[in-house]
């Protein structure tokens, strides 16, 4: 047994002692008091343990809440960092793709510039060759047609000088012949002049010039030419009109030389902000080389020259050729806007 306390008792009457019953009663009281004290001590100990346990639970709950908060904050930070990382990866991919596209674009531009340089070099040589051939042709025609005609006129005049006093009837016939020859010579000179630069283009406009040229082409070659043009073509400036005229001229020249065609349709329509020219022939087709704009089998660099002319005035040039469907040249030229 454990001693939990001491109870001191004394009798009120001096010299008297407690009897056995009283001792038994007091012992019972002491045992009950001991139990009560022990229970009080246990209750106090339990209360203290409960308080300490509550403190521990509160501390654990607080630590748990702080941990949850830290986890949420860390999760948010990781999510934000992950989002930034994904954006950086996406941006890097976009930059890499842009760099690749830029590299491919500049490579294409470089190749295109090199092709254009080659084309311009070929065109330059071709222009010189064509100029020389044109000079030779004009020189030959002047020599053979105009030169021979003037020589014949000179001989005729010499004979007139000799016959002037003898044979008047024959003299009249020779003068008529010489007049006809002079007229033919004048026509030849006018034809050379018109082929070099038709005055009708400057004096009357594009449509009359095209009508005159297509009519003379049809009479000279036997190829049917149908011309249809919108009045809007006269809104083109002088340089653009010259380009349209030269494209038609070069196209018909190619048709007569290479196409073996019977018919040509020329249609000039008003587009949204300019004109659209289409030249179609029913002749034999040929292969159109892509990318280089050089055309094999028909017209060669003459067609490249047309393309250069059209692009020089801000236009677009295209050609289609398919067996059984003939060849179509399509040109778009914008009107020039006036700037204030």
C-alpha positions as MATLAB code, in Angstrom:
seq = 'XXXXXXXXXXXXXXXXXXXXXXXXXXXXXXXXXXXXXXXXXXXXXXXXXXXXXXXXXXXXXXXXXXXXXXXXXXXXXXXXXXXXXXXXXXXXXXXXXXXXXXXXXXXXXXXXXXXXXXXXXXXXXXXXXXXXXXXXXXXXXXXXXXXXXXXXXXXXXXXXXXXXXXXXXXXXXXXXXXXXXXXXXXXXXXXXXXXXXXXXXXXXXXXXXXXXXXXXXXXXXXXXXXXXXXXXXXXXXXXXXXXXXXXXXXXXXXXXXXXXXXXXXXXXXXXXXXXXXXXXXXXXXXXXXXXXXXXXXXXXXXXXXXXXXXXXXXXXXXXXXXXXXXXXXXXXXXXXXXXX';
ca = [
       0.000    0.000    0.000;
       1.050    3.586   -0.586;
       0.929    6.317    2.033;
      -1.043    9.260    0.657;
      -1.345   11.296    3.901;
      -1.438   11.320    7.665;
      -4.506   12.021    9.864;
      -3.840   13.111   13.432;
      -6.676   12.556   15.949;
      -7.037   13.174   19.689;
      -9.919   12.640   22.082;
     -11.641   15.716   23.513;
     -11.615   14.199   26.938;
      -8.184   14.298   28.516;
      -6.718   10.899   29.355;
      -9.337    8.980   27.416;
      -8.374    6.586   24.575;
     -10.314    5.466   21.520;
     -12.134    2.264   21.670;
     -11.882   -0.521   19.124;
     -15.099    0.520   17.423;
     -13.914    4.070   17.190;
     -10.546    2.926   15.826;
     -12.315    0.803   13.243;
     -14.531    3.724   12.274;
     -11.588    6.084   12.059;
      -9.617    3.522   10.001;
     -12.596    3.279    7.633;
     -12.720    7.077    7.391;
      -8.954    7.228    6.739;
      -9.305    4.610    3.966;
     -12.133    6.602    2.356;
     -10.118    9.813    2.668;
      -7.180    8.056    1.083;
      -9.376    6.931   -1.821;
     -10.765   10.445   -2.229;
      -7.306   11.985   -2.248;
      -6.080    9.390   -4.709;
      -9.067   10.067   -6.974;
      -8.441   13.809   -6.729;
      -4.843   13.285   -7.652;
      -5.815   11.032  -10.565;
      -8.393   13.591  -11.732;
      -5.813   16.372  -11.612;
      -3.314   14.181  -13.481;
      -5.977   13.316  -16.080;
      -6.908   16.978  -16.526;
      -3.261   17.864  -16.969;
      -2.801   15.064  -19.530;
      -5.929   16.198  -21.377;
      -4.632   19.766  -21.453;
      -1.228   18.606  -22.665;
      -2.880   16.348  -25.269;
      -5.038   19.232  -26.454;
      -1.928   21.389  -26.732;
      -0.191   18.652  -28.727;
      -3.251   18.253  -30.976;
      -3.457   22.013  -31.485;
       0.246   22.075  -32.306;
      -0.169   19.148  -34.695;
      -3.224   20.807  -36.332;
      -1.314   24.068  -36.686;
       1.693   22.235  -38.114;
      -0.616   20.367  -40.516;
      -2.285   23.611  -41.640;
       1.089   25.274  -42.121;
       2.281   22.234  -44.057;
      -0.872   22.293  -46.241;
      -0.363   26.003  -46.864;
       3.288   25.454  -47.754;
       2.311   22.564  -50.049;
      -0.301   24.757  -51.771;
       2.175   27.611  -52.119;
       4.863   25.272  -53.413;
       2.378   23.635  -55.792;
       1.339   27.059  -57.086;
       4.997   28.048  -57.485;
       5.747   24.780  -59.303;
       2.657   25.220  -61.521;
       3.676   28.789  -62.347;
       7.235   27.694  -63.026;
       5.913   24.833  -65.167;
       3.700   27.267  -67.115;
       6.636   29.636  -67.644;
       8.786   26.698  -68.703;
       6.139   25.523  -71.206;
       5.834   29.065  -72.574;
       9.612   29.315  -72.872;
       9.731   25.946  -74.651;
       6.905   27.021  -76.991;
       8.622   30.371  -77.615;
      11.899   28.602  -78.301;
      10.160   26.289  -80.742;
       8.527   29.292  -82.432;
      11.895   31.036  -82.638;
      13.541   27.902  -84.013;
      10.738   27.488  -86.561;
      10.961   31.179  -87.490;
      14.705   30.832  -87.872;
      14.261   27.772  -90.065;
      11.613   29.522  -92.143;
      13.774   32.642  -92.329;
      16.757   30.557  -93.363;
      14.685   28.777  -95.997;
      13.206   32.113  -97.110;
      16.616   33.731  -97.480;
      17.943   30.622  -99.194;
      15.012   30.787 -101.623;
      15.625   34.518 -102.112;
      19.288   33.838 -102.736;
      18.479   31.127 -105.267;
      15.869   33.363 -106.868;
      18.345   36.251 -107.023;
      20.923   33.961 -108.580;
      18.385   32.702 -111.102;
      17.322   36.273 -111.846;
      20.954   37.232 -112.324;
      21.425   34.323 -114.732;
      18.212   35.248 -116.523;
      19.238   38.888 -116.764;
      22.622   37.856 -118.103;
      20.959   35.649 -120.709;
      18.398   38.345 -121.434;
      21.169   40.911 -121.858;
      22.962   38.677 -124.346;
      19.666   37.973 -126.092;
      18.820   41.679 -126.273;
      22.173   42.394 -127.871;
      21.666   39.520 -130.306;
      18.115   40.600 -131.154;
      19.230   44.199 -131.587;
      21.960   43.088 -133.939;
      19.571   40.841 -135.874;
      17.026   43.672 -136.047;
      19.694   46.017 -137.378;
      20.703   43.413 -139.949;
      17.061   42.907 -140.939;
      16.420   46.633 -141.290;
      19.706   47.049 -143.152;
      18.844   44.154 -145.481;
      15.295   45.387 -146.120;
      16.521   48.950 -146.701;
      19.153   47.627 -149.081;
      16.944   45.141 -150.899;
      13.674   47.046 -150.954;
      14.362   50.754 -150.570;
      17.842   50.608 -152.099;
      16.758   48.603 -155.128;
      13.675   50.786 -155.554;
      15.742   53.966 -155.436;
      18.231   52.419 -157.877;
      15.385   51.523 -160.228;
      14.016   55.062 -159.911;
      17.436   56.461 -160.689;
      17.817   54.199 -163.750;
      14.302   55.110 -164.872;
      15.053   58.813 -164.557;
      18.232   58.321 -166.582;
      16.275   56.578 -169.322;
      13.645   59.324 -169.213;
      16.413   61.823 -169.761;
      17.466   59.981 -172.888;
      13.954   59.389 -174.229;
      12.462   62.740 -173.378;
      12.793   64.058 -176.884;
      11.832   60.921 -178.854;
       9.151   58.618 -177.411;
       6.554   60.538 -175.400;
       4.079   57.628 -175.015;
       6.742   55.328 -173.619;
       7.949   58.209 -171.443;
       4.486   58.609 -169.862;
       4.353   54.892 -169.035;
       7.797   55.001 -167.430;
       6.784   57.991 -165.302;
       3.675   56.121 -164.083;
       5.824   53.057 -163.256;
       8.301   55.256 -161.392;
       5.460   56.875 -159.431;
       4.159   53.440 -158.420;
       7.671   52.425 -157.367;
       8.054   55.603 -155.318;
       4.721   54.884 -153.588;
       5.813   51.330 -152.820;
       9.084   52.641 -151.428;
       7.258   55.152 -149.251;
       4.993   52.347 -147.990;
       8.062   50.233 -147.127;
       9.656   53.116 -145.213;
       6.371   53.711 -143.361;
       6.140   50.003 -142.538;
       9.679   50.010 -141.099;
       8.796   53.080 -139.058;
       5.566   51.536 -137.725;
       7.321   48.320 -136.736;
       9.952   50.272 -134.819;
       7.417   52.526 -133.071;
       3.846   52.905 -134.367;
       2.913   56.588 -134.381;
      -0.745   55.583 -134.125;
      -0.052   54.376 -130.562;
       0.949   57.892 -129.520;
      -1.538   59.750 -131.717;
      -4.781   57.728 -131.444;
      -4.274   55.356 -128.526;
      -3.724   51.691 -127.716;
      -6.856   50.136 -129.190;
      -6.450   51.680 -132.696;
      -2.776   50.649 -132.670;
      -3.679   47.057 -131.725;
      -6.466   46.951 -134.303;
      -4.116   48.160 -137.029;
      -1.372   45.699 -136.056;
      -3.639   42.628 -135.722;
      -5.284   43.443 -139.059;
      -1.943   43.777 -140.860;
      -0.683   40.593 -139.109;
      -3.743   38.618 -140.275;
      -3.338   39.889 -143.848;
       0.381   39.071 -143.838;
       0.189   35.573 -142.260;
      -3.318   34.313 -143.045;
      -3.919   33.596 -139.326;
      -7.331   34.717 -138.030;
      -7.052   37.242 -135.204;
     -10.051   38.275 -133.075;
      -9.460   41.368 -130.952;
     -11.769   42.466 -128.128;
     -10.765   45.254 -125.740;
     -12.387   47.289 -122.987;
     -12.212   51.091 -123.282;
     -10.497   50.991 -119.879;
      -7.171   50.196 -121.617;
      -6.832   53.881 -122.434;
      -6.506   54.566 -118.673;
      -3.048   52.975 -118.785;
      -0.130   55.390 -118.931;
       2.144   55.606 -121.969;
       4.710   53.134 -120.677;
       2.053   50.554 -119.794;
       0.373   50.930 -123.196;
       3.729   50.279 -124.860;
       4.149   47.114 -122.760;
       0.692   45.811 -123.774;
       1.406   46.583 -127.433;
       4.809   44.834 -127.309;
       3.341   41.775 -125.543;
       0.704   41.422 -128.268;
       3.339   42.013 -130.965;
       5.792   39.469 -129.525;
       3.030   36.907 -128.886;
       1.774   37.112 -132.474;
       5.365   36.886 -133.735;
       5.852   33.689 -131.706;
       2.545   32.301 -133.019;
       3.543   32.915 -136.644;
       7.037   31.437 -136.150;
       6.399   28.439 -133.905;
       2.757   27.632 -133.145;
       1.388   26.505 -136.538;
      -1.905   28.053 -135.402;
      -4.976   28.969 -137.435;
      -6.643   31.255 -134.930;
      -5.708   33.750 -132.202;
      -8.078   35.385 -129.695;
      -6.988   38.577 -127.918;
      -9.216   39.688 -125.036;
      -8.467   42.726 -122.841;
     -10.834   43.163 -119.887;
     -11.075   45.679 -117.100;
     -10.018   44.116 -113.798;
     -10.638   45.454 -110.297;
      -7.739   47.914 -110.287;
      -6.307   47.481 -113.754;
      -6.619   45.428 -116.929;
      -6.291   41.730 -117.736;
      -4.920   40.688 -121.138;
      -5.388   37.125 -122.449;
      -3.908   35.895 -125.721;
      -4.953   32.390 -126.795;
      -3.932   30.457 -129.891;
      -4.970   27.009 -131.150;
      -1.436   26.017 -132.148;
       0.775   23.230 -130.871;
       1.578   23.275 -127.174;
       4.985   23.272 -125.513;
       6.532   22.740 -122.079;
       6.545   25.677 -119.695;
       9.539   25.455 -117.340;
       8.643   26.251 -113.756;
      10.420   28.727 -111.466;
      12.906   30.077 -113.996;
      10.235   31.621 -116.241;
      12.264   30.468 -119.203;
      10.115   28.770 -121.833;
      11.423   25.973 -123.982;
      10.243   25.043 -127.427;
       8.711   28.315 -128.478;
       9.716   31.942 -128.134;
      12.608   31.300 -125.737;
      13.960   34.446 -124.194;
      11.463   36.512 -126.208;
       8.869   35.321 -123.697;
      11.239   36.130 -120.829;
      11.514   39.605 -122.342;
       7.729   39.945 -122.237;
       7.712   38.871 -118.598;
      10.426   41.402 -117.753;
       8.497   44.175 -119.506;
       5.284   43.330 -117.623;
       6.960   43.092 -114.217;
       8.794   46.368 -114.868;
       5.442   48.238 -114.866;
       4.205   46.377 -111.761;
       2.230   43.697 -113.599;
       2.000   39.902 -113.484;
       2.785   37.509 -116.320;
       1.704   33.868 -116.686;
       1.623   31.299 -119.452;
      -0.255   28.021 -119.851;
       0.234   25.497 -122.611;
      -1.488   22.129 -122.922;
      -1.692   19.699 -125.838;
      -5.063   19.938 -127.548;
      -5.914   23.199 -125.789;
      -3.340   25.518 -127.277;
      -1.424   28.226 -125.425;
      -2.674   31.111 -123.293;
      -0.664   34.141 -122.202;
      -2.206   36.046 -119.298;
      -1.055   39.518 -118.244;
      -2.384   41.696 -115.417;
      -1.352   45.356 -115.229;
      -2.621   47.690 -112.469;
      -3.638   51.277 -113.083;
      -1.153   53.738 -111.646;
      -2.670   55.737 -108.787;
      -2.024   59.441 -108.701;
      -0.307   60.682 -105.584;
      -1.140   64.029 -104.100;
];
